Amino acid sequence: MTFVKSYTNDEMLENDVKTLKDKDIHSKDIYVLSHDDDRTARIVKNTELQGIDYNKQDIGEDFEKQGDELREKLRELGISDEDAREYEEDMDEGKVFLIVKDDKAKSALG
């Protein structure tokens, strides 16, 4: 199951990543995604985790619009087309998403 949570406050997201790490959720299952590559990179740096900067992962395609690329990345993480469209619209409004592919995330952050 894929756990998704949106944030407007980067510090809260970083604290939640720390909580996940403390609950032994592996960094390879934790992703951060936003419209702003610099913001995403800053969050990744502040959490001191390797491998969660999903914005930097090349998905092997060229996209005309960043929104199309973000929706495709969301779909690759197991998000439905409908939810991917909704989340990408939220990113347009400045939200950043924490996406976790570990069932323990819901109980850790729920």
N, C-alpha and C positions, 0 to 999 in steps of 0.2 A: 504494500500500500504506500502511496506517495502522500506525504504530509506537506501542506502548503500554508504559509502564514505571511501576510503582508505587513509592512512597516512603513512608517513615515519618519521614525526616529532610529537613526543608525546605531546609537548606543544600546537601545533596547534589543535590536537584532544581534549585536555583538555579544550582549549578555546571554541571549538565548543560545547562541552558538557555543559559548562556554559551558552552559548547562548541558547541552547535547554531548559535548566532549567529556564532561564529568560523568555522564551516564553511559560512557563507553560506546557511543555511536561514532563509527569510523568516519573520518573526514571525506573519504571517497563517496560517501552517501549523502553529503551535505553540499548544497549548491546555493549560490547567491546570484540573483538575476535582477538587473535594472536597466533602464534606458541609458544610464550614465556609466560608461566604462571606468572612468576615474573614481567615481563613488564606489563602484563594485570592488575595484582594486584596493581602495582604502579600507573597506570593510574586511576584505580578505587579509590585508596586512595587519590590521588591528586585532584580528582573532588569532593570529599566529598559526593558522592551519594551512597546510599544503593541499592543493587540489580542489578547492571549492570555488574558484573563480570561473564559473561556467561561461561568462561572457567571452572569455579568451579562448574557449575551446572551439576549434574549427570544425564545423559540421559538414565541410566538404562541398558547400554550394555557395554561389554568389547571389545575394539578394539585393534588389533595387532599394528596398526600404528596410530600415532597422526593425520595424514592427513585424515584418514578415519573418525575419531571422529569429526574433525573440519568440514568436509563436511556434516556429519549428523547433527551437530548443526546448520549449515547454512540452511539446508533443513527444519529443525524444525522451523526456523525463517521465513520461507516463500520464501526462495531463490531456484530458479530452479536448477536442477542437473547440467546443463551446467555452470551456473554462479557459483555454489558452487565449481566446479572443478577449474574454473578460479581464483576465490578468494583464494582458498587454495594454488594454485601455487604462487600467489602474496605474501601470507603469508610466503611461503618458502623463498622468497627474502627479508623478513624482514618487510613487510608492516603489519600494524595493521588496523583493520576495525571497524568503527563505524556503527552500524546497529540500525535503529530506526523504530519502528512499530507505527508511527503516521504520518498522512498526512501533518501535519504542519511542519515537519522537512525539507521538500524540500524547502518551502518558507523561512524558518528560515536560512538555510545554503546554499541554491541554489545559 
